[in-house]
Amino acid sequence: MKAFPAALTVLFGRRARRRWVHLILGGALAMPYVFVGSVVVGPLLGEENVFGSFTSQLGSFAVGLPLAAVTALFPLTRPMSVAAVRALCDVPGDVLADGPARSRQTRGRTVAWFTLHLGFGGIISGMSLALPPFAAVLVVLPFAAAVRGSRVGMPEVFGEGWLLALSPIAGILFLVALAACAAAAGSLLARWAPALLGPSPADRLAAAEQRAADLAVRNRLARELHDSVGHALSAVTLQASAARRVLDRDPEFVRDALAAIEETTRRTVGELDAVLGVLREGGTGEASPTAPAPTLSADLDGLLKRTRAGGLRVRATVELGPGGPDALPAMVSREAYRIVQESLSNALRHAGPDAPVTLRIALDAADLEIVAENPLPAKRPASRPGGGHGLRGITDRARLLGGTAEAGPVNGSWRLDVRLPLKGPA
């Protein structure tokens, strides 16, 4: 008893109905090609009304399918077919390819799919137009004398009583046969879709490259957020703490600290807006023109001033030749600023306020060298949830420019040594 409801679901369920719509869509797409085929077949068979003969209809259909195969070479055929399969055939989207065919092999598979879709769709569409009216006549034939006496009722064939009694069953069987043919054709197309419309090696490579590019942009944005916001929070926390300690005895220092907090937060909001602008624009990696990324040439002095306002004693040495920071390439200047910012943030977090930091930024042959040293803390600070990304970000920035970054304890101090080539991969 359970087999009967299951069979009804297979023949008339939601999946079967959606696949039937997909086949009807194929039949509708086949009609222009069939009309073109009728122009060829009509004169050959000497028939004025091609669609009045079943043989002529089959001939027109046979001529039209090769024409459909030729037009399937157009680039939009595969995206259109994939969209229809995803919407109507209940095929998982990840097994189908996106975009036009990229190689001769994938174009050939697309041609095969389009031809099969239009072929099966044309047959099922023709059956759907012809069989239901015929089946309806058979069902009502024993109960309507007017139909039996008409030409449609075929009285010569159904004159026998027993045959007339069986005509409703025959009509129902015709409808079931139509549903079975549509379900079988839809199931075959759904089974063949991954093989004919699935991604080729070239498609998989393109998708992997796109994912790698998206991941690179996400990593870049993560580094920007970590360096700008992380540095700002560390600096503001220490500046506020230092101001609170000397609130009663050094108002001048408190004013300077509050001014530094204001400037730090204002700049960080601008940098955060730039990063969010990149996200809103689709992750292209280009900074917003209204909030340019900070650079060593334009923002180093402000960074040192704000860091010193938090209590960190920074002794900076800048040796960049006659042109100074302005002579640095823009990419090197931006990444060098972030590296200096992160090195000072690490000193603020781990060495604590009042710690001396030695910073040296100098040209060494064709490289820009950044060296930062600060005393090792007497007590190892507790690890922070999500921490430990600063040095990794510095290493990534240096590697992207073709440089190197080394960090570790040296003679009781923590030393960061970064070398960035002035000309290298970006």
Beta strands, then each sheet from edge to edge (+ up, - down):
strand 1: 313-319
strand 2: 356-364
strand 3: 367-375
strand 4: 404-410
strand 5: 413-421
sheet 1: 1+ 2+ 3- 5+ 4-
end
